[in-house]
Amino acid sequence: MRLDKYLKVSRLIKRRTVANEACDAGRVSVNGRVQRASYDVKVGDILEIRFGEKAVKAEVISVAESIRKNDAGELFKYI
């Protein structure tokens, strides 16, 4: 699954266009390397998203095309 879509489905970022812009601006890194929105997310990847002063680190546990809002937290765990 594309990185921008994963960020939206997992609800780490609310909208896909915002996720795409964050990737283009270099604020999203996977396994320590800045990646584009087209990067293919795999189980075990470590995502780091920088929002200004704050940074969020999460590990990908599962990849699903669609999931209910209540279950979105099961796709990743915070580090």
N, CA, C and O atoms as a Maestro MAE file, in Angstrom:
{
 s_m_m2io_version
 :::
 2.0.0
}

f_m_ct {
 s_m_title
 :::
 protein
 m_atom[316] {
  # First column is atom index #
  i_m_mmod_type
  r_m_x_coord
  r_m_y_coord
  r_m_z_coord
  i_m_residue_number
  s_m_chain_name
  s_m_pdb_residue_name
  s_m_pdb_atom_name
  i_m_atomic_number
  :::
  1 25 0.852 -1.174 0.000 1 A "MET " " N  " 7
  2 3 0.000 0.000 0.000 1 A "MET " " CA " 6
  3 2 0.898 1.238 0.000 1 A "MET " " C  " 6
  4 15 1.945 1.253 0.647 1 A "MET " " O  " 8
  5 25 0.491 2.250 -0.713 2 A "ARG " " N  " 7
  6 3 1.234 3.507 -0.769 2 A "ARG " " CA " 6
  7 2 1.317 4.150 0.615 2 A "ARG " " C  " 6
  8 15 0.409 4.002 1.433 2 A "ARG " " O  " 8
  9 25 2.394 4.851 0.864 3 A "LEU " " N  " 7
  10 3 2.624 5.489 2.154 3 A "LEU " " CA " 6
  11 2 1.538 6.509 2.485 3 A "LEU " " C  " 6
  12 15 1.033 6.526 3.608 3 A "LEU " " O  " 8
  13 25 1.170 7.361 1.526 4 A "ASP " " N  " 7
  14 3 0.155 8.378 1.815 4 A "ASP " " CA " 6
  15 2 -1.202 7.744 2.141 4 A "ASP " " C  " 6
  16 15 -1.922 8.235 3.010 4 A "ASP " " O  " 8
  17 25 -1.547 6.675 1.457 5 A "LYS " " N  " 7
  18 3 -2.813 5.993 1.740 5 A "LYS " " CA " 6
  19 2 -2.766 5.308 3.103 5 A "LYS " " C  " 6
  20 15 -3.755 5.325 3.836 5 A "LYS " " O  " 8
  21 25 -1.630 4.706 3.451 6 A "TYR " " N  " 7
  22 3 -1.510 4.057 4.755 6 A "TYR " " CA " 6
  23 2 -1.674 5.068 5.886 6 A "TYR " " C  " 6
  24 15 -2.352 4.794 6.877 6 A "TYR " " O  " 8
  25 25 -1.054 6.232 5.736 7 A "LEU " " N  " 7
  26 3 -1.170 7.266 6.772 7 A "LEU " " CA " 6
  27 2 -2.615 7.689 6.962 7 A "LEU " " C  " 6
  28 15 -3.031 7.979 8.084 7 A "LEU " " O  " 8
  29 25 -3.390 7.731 5.881 8 A "LYS " " N  " 7
  30 3 -4.795 8.102 5.969 8 A "LYS " " CA " 6
  31 2 -5.638 6.975 6.563 8 A "LYS " " C  " 6
  32 15 -6.454 7.218 7.452 8 A "LYS " " O  " 8
  33 25 -5.450 5.744 6.081 9 A "VAL " " N  " 7
  34 3 -6.243 4.604 6.568 9 A "VAL " " CA " 6
  35 2 -5.980 4.353 8.048 9 A "VAL " " C  " 6
  36 15 -6.906 4.049 8.800 9 A "VAL " " O  " 8
  37 25 -4.723 4.479 8.469 10 A "SER " " N  " 7
  38 3 -4.382 4.257 9.877 10 A "SER " " CA " 6
  39 2 -4.744 5.453 10.746 10 A "SER " " C  " 6
  40 15 -4.683 5.377 11.973 10 A "SER " " O  " 8
  41 25 -5.119 6.549 10.113 11 A "ARG " " N  " 7
  42 3 -5.503 7.778 10.778 11 A "ARG " " CA " 6
  43 2 -4.366 8.434 11.558 11 A "ARG " " C  " 6
  44 15 -4.601 9.154 12.528 11 A "ARG " " O  " 8
  45 25 -3.133 8.176 11.125 12 A "LEU " " N  " 7
  46 3 -2.000 8.927 11.659 12 A "LEU " " CA " 6
  47 2 -2.066 10.362 11.132 12 A "LEU " " C  " 6
  48 15 -1.683 11.305 11.823 12 A "LEU " " O  " 8
  49 25 -2.560 10.512 9.896 13 A "ILE " " N  " 7
  50 3 -2.850 11.819 9.300 13 A "ILE " " CA " 6
  51 2 -4.277 11.748 8.783 13 A "ILE " " C  " 6
  52 15 -4.685 10.740 8.205 13 A "ILE " " O  " 8
  53 25 -5.039 12.823 8.993 14 A "LYS " " N  " 7
  54 3 -6.483 12.785 8.759 14 A "LYS " " CA " 6
  55 2 -6.887 12.647 7.289 14 A "LYS " " C  " 6
  56 15 -7.804 11.892 6.967 14 A "LYS " " O  " 8
  57 25 -6.207 13.374 6.398 15 A "ARG " " N  " 7
  58 3 -6.590 13.353 4.982 15 A "ARG " " CA " 6
  59 2 -5.405 12.933 4.112 15 A "ARG " " C  " 6
  60 15 -4.248 13.207 4.431 15 A "ARG " " O  " 8
  61 25 -5.727 12.264 3.011 16 A "ARG " " N  " 7
  62 3 -4.674 11.752 2.123 16 A "ARG " " CA " 6
  63 2 -3.908 12.886 1.452 16 A "ARG " " C  " 6
  64 15 -2.699 12.774 1.246 16 A "ARG " " O  " 8
  65 25 -4.586 13.968 1.113 17 A "THR " " N  " 7
  66 3 -3.880 15.083 0.483 17 A "THR " " CA " 6
  67 2 -2.870 15.694 1.446 17 A "THR " " C  " 6
  68 15 -1.784 16.095 1.028 17 A "THR " " O  " 8
  69 25 -3.213 15.771 2.726 18 A "VAL " " N  " 7
  70 3 -2.286 16.287 3.730 18 A "VAL " " CA " 6
  71 2 -1.112 15.317 3.887 18 A "VAL " " C  " 6
  72 15 0.034 15.748 4.022 18 A "VAL " " O  " 8
  73 25 -1.391 14.012 3.870 19 A "ALA " " N  " 7
  74 3 -0.339 12.999 3.958 19 A "ALA " " CA " 6
  75 2 0.597 13.102 2.757 19 A "ALA " " C  " 6
  76 15 1.814 12.988 2.904 19 A "ALA " " O  " 8
  77 25 0.034 13.315 1.577 20 A "ASN " " N  " 7
  78 3 0.832 13.455 0.364 20 A "ASN " " CA " 6
  79 2 1.730 14.687 0.452 20 A "ASN " " C  " 6
  80 15 2.904 14.623 0.089 20 A "ASN " " O  " 8
  81 25 1.189 15.804 0.930 21 A "GLU " " N  " 7
  82 3 1.969 17.034 1.071 21 A "GLU " " CA " 6
  83 2 3.083 16.861 2.104 21 A "GLU " " C  " 6
  84 15 4.185 17.374 1.914 21 A "GLU " " O  " 8
  85 25 2.802 16.137 3.203 22 A "ALA " " N  " 7
  86 3 3.820 15.897 4.227 22 A "ALA " " CA " 6
  87 2 4.968 15.075 3.648 22 A "ALA " " C  " 6
  88 15 6.132 15.341 3.946 22 A "ALA " " O  " 8
  89 25 4.648 14.085 2.829 23 A "CYS " " N  " 7
  90 3 5.682 13.265 2.191 23 A "CYS " " CA " 6
  91 2 6.513 14.107 1.229 23 A "CYS " " C  " 6
  92 15 7.740 14.002 1.211 23 A "CYS " " O  " 8
  93 25 5.856 14.935 0.436 24 A "ASP " " N  " 7
  94 3 6.558 15.784 -0.527 24 A "ASP " " CA " 6
  95 2 7.476 16.788 0.160 24 A "ASP " " C  " 6
  96 15 8.521 17.151 -0.379 24 A "ASP " " O  " 8
  97 25 7.077 17.240 1.365 25 A "ALA " " N  " 7
  98 3 7.872 18.220 2.102 25 A "ALA " " CA " 6
  99 2 9.022 17.566 2.866 25 A "ALA " " C  " 6
  100 15 9.835 18.266 3.469 25 A "ALA " " O  " 8
  101 25 9.100 16.233 2.849 26 A "GLY " " N  " 7
  102 3 10.193 15.533 3.526 26 A "GLY " " CA " 6
  103 2 9.986 15.373 5.021 26 A "GLY " " C  " 6
  104 15 10.955 15.178 5.756 26 A "GLY " " O  " 8
  105 25 8.753 15.450 5.487 27 A "ARG " " N  " 7
  106 3 8.459 15.326 6.924 27 A "ARG " " CA " 6
  107 2 8.144 13.902 7.350 27 A "ARG " " C  " 6
  108 15 7.925 13.654 8.536 27 A "ARG " " O  " 8
  109 25 8.115 12.950 6.404 28 A "VAL " " N  " 7
  110 3 7.815 11.558 6.731 28 A "VAL " " CA " 6
  111 2 9.023 10.702 6.346 28 A "VAL " " C  " 6
  112 15 9.490 10.733 5.207 28 A "VAL " " O  " 8
  113 25 9.517 9.936 7.328 29 A "SER " " N  " 7
  114 3 10.627 9.038 7.032 29 A "SER " " CA " 6
  115 2 10.237 7.618 7.417 29 A "SER " " C  " 6
  116 15 9.475 7.400 8.360 29 A "SER " " O  " 8
  117 25 10.770 6.661 6.674 30 A "VAL " " N  " 7
  118 3 10.514 5.241 6.909 30 A "VAL " " CA " 6
  119 2 11.863 4.574 7.114 30 A "VAL " " C  " 6
  120 15 12.746 4.659 6.260 30 A "VAL " " O  " 8
  121 25 12.017 3.913 8.250 31 A "ASN " " N  " 7
  122 3 13.266 3.236 8.597 31 A "ASN " " CA " 6
  123 2 14.463 4.178 8.501 31 A "ASN " " C  " 6
  124 15 15.540 3.784 8.053 31 A "ASN " " O  " 8
  125 25 14.261 5.435 8.929 32 A "GLY " " N  " 7
  126 3 15.353 6.404 8.960 32 A "GLY " " CA " 6
  127 2 15.645 7.124 7.664 32 A "GLY " " C  " 6
  128 15 16.563 7.943 7.616 32 A "GLY " " O  " 8
  129 25 14.892 6.846 6.603 33 A "ARG " " N  " 7
  130 3 15.110 7.507 5.315 33 A "ARG " " CA " 6
  131 2 13.847 8.227 4.886 33 A "ARG " " C  " 6
  132 15 12.752 7.672 4.971 33 A "ARG " " O  " 8
  133 25 13.993 9.469 4.422 34 A "VAL " " N  " 7
  134 3 12.843 10.231 3.922 34 A "VAL " " CA " 6
  135 2 12.323 9.525 2.680 34 A "VAL " " C  " 6
  136 15 13.093 9.169 1.788 34 A "VAL " " O  " 8
  137 25 10.991 9.323 2.629 35 A "GLN " " N  " 7
  138 3 10.390 8.598 1.508 35 A "GLN " " CA " 6
  139 2 9.315 9.432 0.832 35 A "GLN " " C  " 6
  140 15 8.742 10.344 1.428 35 A "GLN " " O  " 8
  141 25 9.059 9.099 -0.419 36 A "ARG " " N  " 7
  142 3 7.993 9.747 -1.185 36 A "ARG " " CA " 6
  143 2 6.664 9.089 -0.858 36 A "ARG " " C  " 6
  144 15 6.628 8.031 -0.230 36 A "ARG " " O  " 8
  145 25 5.574 9.715 -1.281 37 A "ALA " " N  " 7
  146 3 4.227 9.203 -1.017 37 A "ALA " " CA " 6
  147 2 3.984 7.867 -1.702 37 A "ALA " " C  " 6
  148 15 3.099 7.123 -1.278 37 A "ALA " " O  " 8
  149 25 4.728 7.542 -2.731 38 A "SER " " N  " 7
  150 3 4.520 6.307 -3.479 38 A "SER " " CA " 6
  151 2 5.249 5.106 -2.863 38 A "SER " " C  " 6
  152 15 5.147 3.998 -3.390 38 A "SER " " O  " 8
  153 25 5.976 5.300 -1.768 39 A "TYR " " N  " 7
  154 3 6.697 4.202 -1.113 39 A "TYR " " CA " 6
  155 2 5.717 3.103 -0.702 39 A "TYR " " C  " 6
  156 15 4.627 3.399 -0.214 39 A "TYR " " O  " 8
  157 25 6.093 1.844 -0.894 40 A "ASP " " N  " 7
  158 3 5.249 0.699 -0.562 40 A "ASP " " CA " 6
  159 2 5.484 0.292 0.893 40 A "ASP " " C  " 6
  160 15 6.544 -0.237 1.229 40 A "ASP " " O  " 8
  161 25 4.498 0.539 1.752 41 A "VAL " " N  " 7
  162 3 4.608 0.247 3.185 41 A "VAL " " CA " 6
  163 2 4.513 -1.252 3.421 41 A "VAL " " C  " 6
  164 15 3.669 -1.932 2.838 41 A "VAL " " O  " 8
  165 25 5.406 -1.770 4.299 42 A "LYS " " N  " 7
  166 3 5.416 -3.185 4.639 42 A "LYS " " CA " 6
  167 2 5.335 -3.345 6.154 42 A "LYS " " C  " 6
  168 15 5.685 -2.431 6.901 42 A "LYS " " O  " 8
  169 25 4.875 -4.507 6.601 43 A "VAL " " N  " 7
  170 3 4.811 -4.803 8.034 43 A "VAL " " CA " 6
  171 2 6.225 -4.761 8.600 43 A "VAL " " C  " 6
  172 15 7.154 -5.316 8.012 43 A "VAL " " O  " 8
  173 25 6.382 -4.103 9.740 44 A "GLY " " N  " 7
  174 3 7.686 -3.986 10.384 44 A "GLY " " CA " 6
  175 2 8.382 -2.666 10.117 44 A "GLY " " C  " 6
  176 15 9.374 -2.360 10.778 44 A "GLY " " O  " 8
  177 25 7.894 -1.862 9.161 45 A "ASP " " N  " 7
  178 3 8.489 -0.557 8.889 45 A "ASP " " CA " 6
  179 2 8.295 0.366 10.085 45 A "ASP " " C  " 6
  180 15 7.278 0.294 10.775 45 A "ASP " " O  " 8
  181 25 9.276 1.233 10.327 46 A "ILE " " N  " 7
  182 3 9.197 2.237 11.380 46 A "ILE " " CA " 6
  183 2 8.953 3.585 10.708 46 A "ILE " " C  " 6
  184 15 9.792 4.062 9.943 46 A "ILE " " O  " 8
  185 25 7.807 4.198 10.992 47 A "LEU " " N  " 7
  186 3 7.446 5.489 10.417 47 A "LEU " " CA " 6
  187 2 7.749 6.599 11.413 47 A "LEU " " C  " 6
  188 15 7.504 6.450 12.610 47 A "LEU " " O  " 8
  189 25 8.278 7.703 10.922 48 A "GLU " " N  " 7
  190 3 8.470 8.886 11.758 48 A "GLU " " CA " 6
  191 2 7.882 10.082 11.013 48 A "GLU " " C  " 6
  192 15 8.271 10.388 9.886 48 A "GLU " " O  " 8
  193 25 6.940 10.745 11.670 49 A "ILE " " N  " 7
  194 3 6.261 11.895 11.073 49 A "ILE " " CA " 6
  195 2 6.556 13.110 11.943 49 A "ILE " " C  " 6
  196 15 6.328 13.085 13.153 49 A "ILE " " O  " 8
  197 25 7.064 14.173 11.324 50 A "ARG " " N  " 7
  198 3 7.394 15.388 12.057 50 A "ARG " " CA " 6
  199 2 6.327 16.449 11.817 50 A "ARG " " C  " 6
  200 15 6.054 16.832 10.680 50 A "ARG " " O  " 8
  201 25 5.733 16.914 12.909 51 A "PHE " " N  " 7
  202 3 4.741 17.991 12.882 51 A "PHE " " CA " 6
  203 2 5.340 19.181 13.625 51 A "PHE " " C  " 6
  204 15 5.146 19.316 14.833 51 A "PHE " " O  " 8
  205 25 6.059 20.037 12.924 52 A "GLY " " N  " 7
  206 3 6.677 21.187 13.584 52 A "GLY " " CA " 6
  207 2 7.691 20.732 14.625 52 A "GLY " " C  " 6
  208 15 8.689 20.099 14.280 52 A "GLY " " O  " 8
  209 25 7.447 21.047 15.897 53 A "GLU " " N  " 7
  210 3 8.341 20.680 16.992 53 A "GLU " " CA " 6
  211 2 8.169 19.231 17.424 53 A "GLU " " C  " 6
  212 15 9.083 18.641 18.000 53 A "GLU " " O  " 8
  213 25 7.004 18.656 17.147 54 A "LYS " " N  " 7
  214 3 6.665 17.321 17.635 54 A "LYS " " CA " 6
  215 2 6.942 16.265 16.565 54 A "LYS " " C  " 6
  216 15 6.762 16.510 15.373 54 A "LYS " " O  " 8
  217 25 7.381 15.094 17.009 55 A "ALA " " N  " 7
  218 3 7.601 13.977 16.091 55 A "ALA " " CA " 6
  219 2 6.873 12.753 16.626 55 A "ALA " " C  " 6
  220 15 6.856 12.511 17.833 55 A "ALA " " O  " 8
  221 25 6.274 11.986 15.730 56 A "VAL " " N  " 7
  222 3 5.548 10.770 16.096 56 A "VAL " " CA " 6
  223 2 6.270 9.595 15.452 56 A "VAL " " C  " 6
  224 15 6.556 9.620 14.254 56 A "VAL " " O  " 8
  225 25 6.567 8.565 16.242 57 A "LYS " " N  " 7
  226 3 7.193 7.353 15.733 57 A "LYS " " CA " 6
  227 2 6.235 6.202 15.924 57 A "LYS " " C  " 6
  228 15 5.669 6.033 17.004 57 A "LYS " " O  " 8
  229 25 6.045 5.400 14.873 58 A "ALA " " N  " 7
  230 3 5.133 4.263 14.947 58 A "ALA " " CA " 6
  231 2 5.676 3.111 14.122 58 A "ALA " " C  " 6
  232 15 6.347 3.315 13.110 58 A "ALA " " O  " 8
  233 25 5.377 1.891 14.569 59 A "GLU " " N  " 7
  234 3 5.771 0.690 13.843 59 A "GLU " " CA " 6
  235 2 4.540 0.107 13.161 59 A "GLU " " C  " 6
  236 15 3.479 -0.001 13.776 59 A "GLU " " O  " 8
  237 25 4.679 -0.270 11.894 60 A "VAL " " N  " 7
  238 3 3.577 -0.854 11.135 60 A "VAL " " CA " 6
  239 2 3.374 -2.298 11.594 60 A "VAL " " C  " 6
  240 15 4.283 -3.123 11.500 60 A "VAL " " O  " 8
  241 25 2.174 -2.592 12.089 61 A "ILE " " N  " 7
  242 3 1.839 -3.946 12.535 61 A "ILE " " CA " 6
  243 2 1.072 -4.691 11.463 61 A "ILE " " C  " 6
  244 15 1.256 -5.894 11.273 61 A "ILE " " O  " 8
  245 25 0.208 -3.965 10.759 62 A "SER " " N  " 7
  246 3 -0.642 -4.594 9.759 62 A "SER " " CA " 6
  247 2 -0.928 -3.588 8.655 62 A "SER " " C  " 6
  248 15 -0.873 -2.379 8.877 62 A "SER " " O  " 8
  249 25 -1.234 -4.094 7.465 63 A "VAL " " N  " 7
  250 3 -1.600 -3.247 6.329 63 A "VAL " " CA " 6
  251 2 -2.949 -3.718 5.823 63 A "VAL " " C  " 6
  252 15 -3.105 -4.886 5.467 63 A "VAL " " O  " 8
  253 25 -3.938 -2.810 5.787 64 A "ALA " " N  " 7
  254 3 -5.286 -3.146 5.320 64 A "ALA " " CA " 6
  255 2 -5.796 -2.027 4.427 64 A "ALA " " C  " 6
  256 15 -5.587 -0.851 4.724 64 A "ALA " " O  " 8
  257 25 -6.462 -2.382 3.335 65 A "GLU " " N  " 7
  258 3 -6.971 -1.389 2.385 65 A "GLU " " CA " 6
  259 2 -8.028 -0.484 3.007 65 A "GLU " " C  " 6
  260 15 -8.060 0.718 2.743 65 A "GLU " " O  " 8
  261 25 -8.892 -1.068 3.832 66 A "SER " " N  " 7
  262 3 -9.901 -0.268 4.519 66 A "SER " " CA " 6
  263 2 -10.166 -0.897 5.878 66 A "SER " " C  " 6
  264 15 -10.085 -2.114 6.043 66 A "SER " " O  " 8
  265 25 -10.481 -0.055 6.835 67 A "ILE " " N  " 7
  266 3 -10.714 -0.527 8.194 67 A "ILE " " CA " 6
  267 2 -11.620 0.470 8.897 67 A "ILE " " C  " 6
  268 15 -11.621 1.657 8.571 67 A "ILE " " O  " 8
  269 25 -12.391 -0.015 9.862 68 A "ARG " " N  " 7
  270 3 -13.287 0.878 10.591 68 A "ARG " " CA " 6
  271 2 -12.485 1.833 11.463 68 A "ARG " " C  " 6
  272 15 -11.368 1.528 11.880 68 A "ARG " " O  " 8
  273 25 -13.067 2.983 11.727 69 A "LYS " " N  " 7
  274 3 -12.397 4.020 12.510 69 A "LYS " " CA " 6
  275 2 -11.948 3.498 13.870 69 A "LYS " " C  " 6
  276 15 -10.839 3.804 14.307 69 A "LYS " " O  " 8
  277 25 -12.772 2.729 14.535 70 A "ASN " " N  " 7
  278 3 -12.453 2.224 15.868 70 A "ASN " " CA " 6
  279 2 -11.287 1.242 15.863 70 A "ASN " " C  " 6
  280 15 -10.587 1.105 16.866 70 A "ASN " " O  " 8
  281 25 -11.072 0.558 14.741 71 A "ASP " " N  " 7
  282 3 -10.023 -0.453 14.652 71 A "ASP " " CA " 6
  283 2 -8.731 0.067 14.025 71 A "ASP " " C  " 6
  284 15 -7.773 -0.692 13.875 71 A "ASP " " O  " 8
  285 25 -8.690 1.339 13.659 72 A "ALA " " N  " 7
  286 3 -7.520 1.895 12.969 72 A "ALA " " CA " 6
  287 2 -6.262 1.825 13.821 72 A "ALA " " C  " 6
  288 15 -5.165 1.715 13.273 72 A "ALA " " O  " 8
  289 25 -6.382 1.885 15.137 73 A "GLY " " N  " 7
  290 3 -5.231 1.823 16.021 73 A "GLY " " CA " 6
  291 2 -4.530 0.477 16.016 73 A "GLY " " C  " 6
  292 15 -3.403 0.368 16.498 73 A "GLY " " O  " 8
  293 25 -5.176 -0.547 15.480 74 A "GLU " " N  " 7
  294 3 -4.581 -1.877 15.422 74 A "GLU " " CA " 6
  295 2 -3.583 -2.034 14.268 74 A "GLU " " C  " 6
  296 15 -2.888 -3.046 14.185 74 A "GLU " " O  " 8
  297 25 -3.513 -1.043 13.385 75 A "LEU " " N  " 7
  298 3 -2.595 -1.111 12.236 75 A "LEU " " CA " 6
  299 2 -1.172 -0.741 12.615 75 A "LEU " " C  " 6
  300 15 -0.236 -1.079 11.891 75 A "LEU " " O  " 8
  301 25 -0.987 -0.048 13.746 76 A "PHE " " N  " 7
  302 3 0.346 0.410 14.138 76 A "PHE " " CA " 6
  303 2 0.442 0.469 15.658 76 A "PHE " " C  " 6
  304 15 -0.564 0.408 16.365 76 A "PHE " " O  " 8
  305 25 1.687 0.589 16.147 77 A "LYS " " N  " 7
  306 3 1.880 0.857 17.576 77 A "LYS " " CA " 6
  307 2 2.896 1.974 17.709 77 A "LYS " " C  " 6
  308 15 3.876 2.041 16.967 77 A "LYS " " O  " 8
  309 25 2.643 2.849 18.669 78 A "TYR " " N  " 7
  310 3 3.551 3.959 18.917 78 A "TYR " " CA " 6
  311 2 4.827 3.458 19.575 78 A "TYR " " C  " 6
  312 15 4.808 2.526 20.378 78 A "TYR " " O  " 8
  313 25 5.941 4.102 19.215 79 A "ILE " " N  " 7
  314 3 7.233 3.728 19.800 79 A "ILE " " CA " 6
  315 2 7.669 4.854 20.723 79 A "ILE " " C  " 6
  316 15 8.733 4.773 21.337 79 A "ILE " " O  " 8
  :::
 }
 m_bond[315] {
  # First column is bond index #
  i_m_from
  i_m_to
  i_m_order
  :::
  1 1 2 1
  2 2 3 1
  3 3 4 2
  4 3 5 1
  5 5 6 1
  6 6 7 1
  7 7 8 2
  8 7 9 1
  9 9 10 1
  10 10 11 1
  11 11 12 2
  12 11 13 1
  13 13 14 1
  14 14 15 1
  15 15 16 2
  16 15 17 1
  17 17 18 1
  18 18 19 1
  19 19 20 2
  20 19 21 1
  21 21 22 1
  22 22 23 1
  23 23 24 2
  24 23 25 1
  25 25 26 1
  26 26 27 1
  27 27 28 2
  28 27 29 1
  29 29 30 1
  30 30 31 1
  31 31 32 2
  32 31 33 1
  33 33 34 1
  34 34 35 1
  35 35 36 2
  36 35 37 1
  37 37 38 1
  38 38 39 1
  39 39 40 2
  40 39 41 1
  41 41 42 1
  42 42 43 1
  43 43 44 2
  44 43 45 1
  45 45 46 1
  46 46 47 1
  47 47 48 2
  48 47 49 1
  49 49 50 1
  50 50 51 1
  51 51 52 2
  52 51 53 1
  53 53 54 1
  54 54 55 1
  55 55 56 2
  56 55 57 1
  57 57 58 1
  58 58 59 1
  59 59 60 2
  60 59 61 1
  61 61 62 1
  62 62 63 1
  63 63 64 2
  64 63 65 1
  65 65 66 1
  66 66 67 1
  67 67 68 2
  68 67 69 1
  69 69 70 1
  70 70 71 1
  71 71 72 2
  72 71 73 1
  73 73 74 1
  74 74 75 1
  75 75 76 2
  76 75 77 1
  77 77 78 1
  78 78 79 1
  79 79 80 2
  80 79 81 1
  81 81 82 1
  82 82 83 1
  83 83 84 2
  84 83 85 1
  85 85 86 1
  86 86 87 1
  87 87 88 2
  88 87 89 1
  89 89 90 1
  90 90 91 1
  91 91 92 2
  92 91 93 1
  93 93 94 1
  94 94 95 1
  95 95 96 2
  96 95 97 1
  97 97 98 1
  98 98 99 1
  99 99 100 2
  100 99 101 1
  101 101 102 1
  102 102 103 1
  103 103 104 2
  104 103 105 1
  105 105 106 1
  106 106 107 1
  107 107 108 2
  108 107 109 1
  109 109 110 1
  110 110 111 1
  111 111 112 2
  112 111 113 1
  113 113 114 1
  114 114 115 1
  115 115 116 2
  116 115 117 1
  117 117 118 1
  118 118 119 1
  119 119 120 2
  120 119 121 1
  121 121 122 1
  122 122 123 1
  123 123 124 2
  124 123 125 1
  125 125 126 1
  126 126 127 1
  127 127 128 2
  128 127 129 1
  129 129 130 1
  130 130 131 1
  131 131 132 2
  132 131 133 1
  133 133 134 1
  134 134 135 1
  135 135 136 2
  136 135 137 1
  137 137 138 1
  138 138 139 1
  139 139 140 2
  140 139 141 1
  141 141 142 1
  142 142 143 1
  143 143 144 2
  144 143 145 1
  145 145 146 1
  146 146 147 1
  147 147 148 2
  148 147 149 1
  149 149 150 1
  150 150 151 1
  151 151 152 2
  152 151 153 1
  153 153 154 1
  154 154 155 1
  155 155 156 2
  156 155 157 1
  157 157 158 1
  158 158 159 1
  159 159 160 2
  160 159 161 1
  161 161 162 1
  162 162 163 1
  163 163 164 2
  164 163 165 1
  165 165 166 1
  166 166 167 1
  167 167 168 2
  168 167 169 1
  169 169 170 1
  170 170 171 1
  171 171 172 2
  172 171 173 1
  173 173 174 1
  174 174 175 1
  175 175 176 2
  176 175 177 1
  177 177 178 1
  178 178 179 1
  179 179 180 2
  180 179 181 1
  181 181 182 1
  182 182 183 1
  183 183 184 2
  184 183 185 1
  185 185 186 1
  186 186 187 1
  187 187 188 2
  188 187 189 1
  189 189 190 1
  190 190 191 1
  191 191 192 2
  192 191 193 1
  193 193 194 1
  194 194 195 1
  195 195 196 2
  196 195 197 1
  197 197 198 1
  198 198 199 1
  199 199 200 2
  200 199 201 1
  201 201 202 1
  202 202 203 1
  203 203 204 2
  204 203 205 1
  205 205 206 1
  206 206 207 1
  207 207 208 2
  208 207 209 1
  209 209 210 1
  210 210 211 1
  211 211 212 2
  212 211 213 1
  213 213 214 1
  214 214 215 1
  215 215 216 2
  216 215 217 1
  217 217 218 1
  218 218 219 1
  219 219 220 2
  220 219 221 1
  221 221 222 1
  222 222 223 1
  223 223 224 2
  224 223 225 1
  225 225 226 1
  226 226 227 1
  227 227 228 2
  228 227 229 1
  229 229 230 1
  230 230 231 1
  231 231 232 2
  232 231 233 1
  233 233 234 1
  234 234 235 1
  235 235 236 2
  236 235 237 1
  237 237 238 1
  238 238 239 1
  239 239 240 2
  240 239 241 1
  241 241 242 1
  242 242 243 1
  243 243 244 2
  244 243 245 1
  245 245 246 1
  246 246 247 1
  247 247 248 2
  248 247 249 1
  249 249 250 1
  250 250 251 1
  251 251 252 2
  252 251 253 1
  253 253 254 1
  254 254 255 1
  255 255 256 2
  256 255 257 1
  257 257 258 1
  258 258 259 1
  259 259 260 2
  260 259 261 1
  261 261 262 1
  262 262 263 1
  263 263 264 2
  264 263 265 1
  265 265 266 1
  266 266 267 1
  267 267 268 2
  268 267 269 1
  269 269 270 1
  270 270 271 1
  271 271 272 2
  272 271 273 1
  273 273 274 1
  274 274 275 1
  275 275 276 2
  276 275 277 1
  277 277 278 1
  278 278 279 1
  279 279 280 2
  280 279 281 1
  281 281 282 1
  282 282 283 1
  283 283 284 2
  284 283 285 1
  285 285 286 1
  286 286 287 1
  287 287 288 2
  288 287 289 1
  289 289 290 1
  290 290 291 1
  291 291 292 2
  292 291 293 1
  293 293 294 1
  294 294 295 1
  295 295 296 2
  296 295 297 1
  297 297 298 1
  298 298 299 1
  299 299 300 2
  300 299 301 1
  301 301 302 1
  302 302 303 1
  303 303 304 2
  304 303 305 1
  305 305 306 1
  306 306 307 1
  307 307 308 2
  308 307 309 1
  309 309 310 1
  310 310 311 1
  311 311 312 2
  312 311 313 1
  313 313 314 1
  314 314 315 1
  315 315 316 2
  :::
 }
}
